[in-house]
């Protein structure tokens, strides 16, 4: 039986979108950040193993309903909706902004620059306030 790369990618994507797999891969991303902060290759290897483990079929019970499951489902839905959007200038600009922010975050974690890390936390809080204001009917 021959497996094409597109079939393998589709299988990985479908498993990534399961709640437990998404949670495992999110924990792996947290380990990557910790590895950068601690300059630890062992933590980085553990993150790689955990990230790869998130692509397997996990024989776990269904995730219980709660706040975390709703966050995961909303994140997966956002990812699905974003991936089907056409590649317009706005999508390219958003992708470039996120990649630039990720590079800056990696650099800040590696150099342990607390000022830049504090700016990331402040930006995240500000983005949450703006989202809550828009949900409440306040348009900035």
N, C-alpha and C positions, 0 to 999 in steps of 0.2 A: 504494500500500500504506500503510495507516494503522497507526501504532504507538501503542498506548495507553501511558500512564504506568506501568501495572503490568507490562506486558511489558518496557518499558525498564528498570525497576527489577530485574526478575527476570534480565535479561541482564547488567546491571551486577553483581548479586550473584553470579551464576555465574562471571563472569570474575574478580571479586575473590577468589574462593575457589580460584583456580589458584595453585600454589606461586610461580611467578615474579611474577605480578601482586601477590600478597600481599606479597612481598619488596619490590617496587618501592614499594608504598604504605606499607610500614613505613619505608622509607628516606625517603619524603616526610614522614612524621611526625617523623623525626629532624631533617630540614631545618627543619620548622616550629619545633621547639624551639631549634635553632641561630639561626633568624631572630629569635626572641624574645630570646634571650640577647645577640645582637649588635645588635639594633634595626635589622636590615637588611631593607629592602623587596625588594631583589633576591634574597636567599636565600629570602624568603617566596614570591616569584613563581616561583622555580625549584621550590620545594616544591609549589606548586599545579599547575605543569605536570607534574611527576613523578607527583603523585597522580592527575591526570586520565589520564595515560599508562597508569596501572595498570588502567584500565577497558577498554583496547583489547586485541584479541587479539594476543598477542606471539608472533611466529614464532621462538621459541627452542627449542633441544633440551630434552628432558626433564631436569628437575633430577636430578642424581646423588644416590644414596642417601648420606646422611650425617647428622650431628647437626642441621644447619640444616634439612634437609628434614623430619626428625622433629619439630622444634620447630614448623615451619610447619603440618604436618599436624595436630599436636595442637591448635594454636591455632585452626585452621579447624574442627576437630571440636568444640572447646569452644564456638565461636561458633554453630555449627549447633545444638548441644544447648541453648544458652542461648536462642536465638531461638524454639525451639518450646515452651519452658516457658510455662505459663499465667501471666498477670499477677497474681501473688499479692502480699501485703504484703512478703514477703521479697525478691521480685524488684524491686519498686518501691524498697524501702529500699536494696538493693544498687546500683541504678541511680543513686539520689540521692547515695549515698556516692561513687561513682565520678565523677559530674559535679562534686561539690563538691571532690574531690581534684584533678580536672583544672583546675578554676578556680584552686585554690590553687597548682598547679604552674605554670600560665600566669603568675599574678601573681609568683611567686617567680623565674621566669626573666626576666620583664620588668624587675623591680626588682633583679635579680642578688643576691638575698638568699641568701647561702651557708648560713646556719643552717637555713633551711627546706629548701633543696636537700639538705643533709646529712641532715636528718630523712627526706626521701623515700628516699634511698639506704639509710638504716638500716632504714626500714620494709620496703623491698623485700627486704633481706637477712633480716630477721626472718621475713617471709612465706615465704621460701625454706626457712629452717630448720624452720619449723613444717610445711611440706609434706613435707620429707624425713623428719621425725620421724614424721608420720602414715603415710608410705609404709613406714617401718621398723617400724611397730607400736606406736610410742609415742604415746599419746593425751594431749595436755596437759590 
